[in-house]
Amino acid sequence: SGPIVRLRPGAKVRECNLSVSLPRFGAVPRRSTIYIGNENTYTVQRYRQALARAIKLREEAEETYRREATHAKRAGAQELIDNRTRRTGSHAK
């Protein structure tokens, strides 16, 4: 989300950031802050560069999330198959 404009304690100029929520499978999402510039250095070009970086970070995090979710789902299914095989005494061929 953003751009977020804030004045940090002790600072004389405001700064602009983008905030990105990065999903993590089995964990609390992580928030990442991407610096755009301060009120003296902020430009549309810097905003677009920061936005592109934020989108890339989010897409990479989503891909990792999907991969880990799929891995966990397959591991759970394999565990069910293994448990069933042990109980029935049959062997997978």
C-alpha positions, -999 to 999 in steps of 0.1 A, spaced: 0 0 0 11 35 -2 28 57 -8 31 62 29 45 96 40 59 100 74 82 122 94 105 101 116 115 114 150 145 137 147 142 140 109 136 173 91 121 161 59 93 135 54 100 103 36 78 81 13 76 43 14 55 15 0 44 -12 23 41 -48 10 26 -78 27 45 -110 19 26 -142 25 44 -171 42 30 -206 43 24 -217 79 36 -184 93 25 -148 99 29 -127 67 59 -105 67 57 -68 59 84 -52 38 89 -15 34 103 -2 1 118 33 2 108 57 -25 125 89 -14 121 119 8 101 150 -1 131 165 -18 140 134 -39 106 119 -46 99 116 -84 73 97 -104 102 76 -118 114 66 -84 78 58 -74 74 35 -105 107 18 -97 97 12 -61 62 -1 -73 78 -25 -97 101 -38 -70 71 -42 -46 52 -61 -72 82 -84 -79 87 -91 -42 50 -99 -38 49 -122 -68 80 -141 -56 65 -145 -22 32 -158 -36 51 -183 -58 70 -195 -28 38 -197 -8 21 -218 -35 51 -241 -38 53 -247 0 15 -252 2 17 -278 -26 46 -296 -10 28 -297 24 -4 -310 7 15 -338 -11 34 -347 20 1 -350 39 -15 -371 12 16 -394 12 14 -398 50 -23 -408 46 -13 -434 20 15 -447 42 -7 -450 72 -34 -468 53 -8 -492 39 5 -500 73 -29 -507 88 -42 -529 60 -9 -548 57 -10 -544 19 20 -533 -1 20 -506 -28 31 -519 -61 
